[in-house]
Amino acid sequence: MLIMSPNYFPLQPSLWAATAVAPPPSTSLNERLKADVVIIGAGYCGLSTALHLAEQGVNVVVLEAEEVGFGGSGRNGGQVIPGLKFDPSELLKQFGEKRGQELVDFAGSTADAVFDLIDRHGLDVPHVRKGWIQGAHTTDALKLAERRAKDWAAQGVATRLLDRDETARLLGTSKYYGSWVDPRAGGVQPLSYARELARAAIGAGVRLFTRSRVTGLERVGQGWRAAVGAAGQVDAERVVICTNGYSDDLWPDLRKSIINANSFQVATAPLPESVRSSILPEGHVSSDARNLLLYYRIDHTGRLLMGGRGTFQEPDPTRVDHWSHLEAAVAKLFPQTAGIPFEYRWCGHVAVTRDYLPHLHEPAPGVLIDIGCQGRGVGLQTRMGQAMARYLVTGDRDALPVVPSGIHTFPLYGLRRLYISAVIGWYRLTDGGV
């Protein structure tokens, strides 16, 4: 039997929790059930997989240790950006013409997956789709922007290169040398999106249980048994694990195969119109090309949100200084916000793999694991759920964007805080100031 150790993460008061739609009704599991598939984790990937399985007549149970969207799905910046860390030409070089192009096509469709679901199911999710601007903070970053724009243009995307003046107009800051625009991207209220995905899944027949931490997985006959506390139990033919940056010891070494980096965020009070009209005036979302990138947008309530990396340790919600680097970035990028207070500060975990690519694992018959959102989880994990559902129904491995691989841990995992802190320190030096 595989035992899951307790692993709780405090939830800071967030903008998303304050403005999200109500969660769908749910209860804890205190009975014995049978299903075709049991899914562990009610984030984007788990819920998308469940929804697309149920729509094909599969009997699905979802078990969530906390609440819907408790992990990264309810704590991210809400930016829906297609693509991966690597550009199309890099993926084609790494994986070859056929497999590489399939991965490029998959990565390019991730934003479509989100906005198509919102439209198809009429999800009550504040959203905008005006494109993503990646600002270039150095001349080298400007060359990177030019390359990326050309790379995606070769794939048929209507990218645009912006000079310094146009970048300043569309972002509201003069700190960048130029930028490029990907028109496929947009933004959502991320917790509302998770909750509405859950509502759609339940409507399709999925049985969803929250506050139902899986305390063990056991092979029983040709299937699996997921134990929940003293009385809960689900027997299923297949198990799908979608815990990403909040993975623990449910499956051996899974937690050690990622760095669950912190992504810090702050949000201002609603901006007065005189300021609001000067920052991202056409509704774009943005992140820049730094190694320790800054990402920002205006949400549906008119607040400016700024996100980025911070301490590797779990932040203390009572320590405002843990978010001071982001507040300083807002002041430098957008001096027009002077005097506007910050009302929300929160943090979520990002699952980063060793090769910066999403990973799938099949470590035992009937077990499928998804891990590695790389900071683009809204679109990536929604689309991954669609692909996983198709694979589970058809058995066709070509439905998967990446070939399932073995679980490989980070070297010297126990020292990860030290070496990641050293890397972050180096990036701060080499990225330059805002």
Helices and strands as residue ranges (DSSP letters): E 2-3, H 15-19, E 32-40, H 44-54, E 60-63, G 72-74, E 79-80, H 88-95, H 97-108, H 110-121, E 127-128, E 132-136, H 139-153, E 160-162, H 164-171, E 178-182, E 186-188, H 190-203, E 207-209, E 214-220, E 223-228, E 232-241, G 244-246, G 255-257, E 258-268, H 273-276, E 285-288, E 294-298, E 304-308, G 320-323, H 324-333, G 335-337, E 342-353, E 359-361, E 367-371, H 377-394, G 397-399, G 413-415, H 416-431
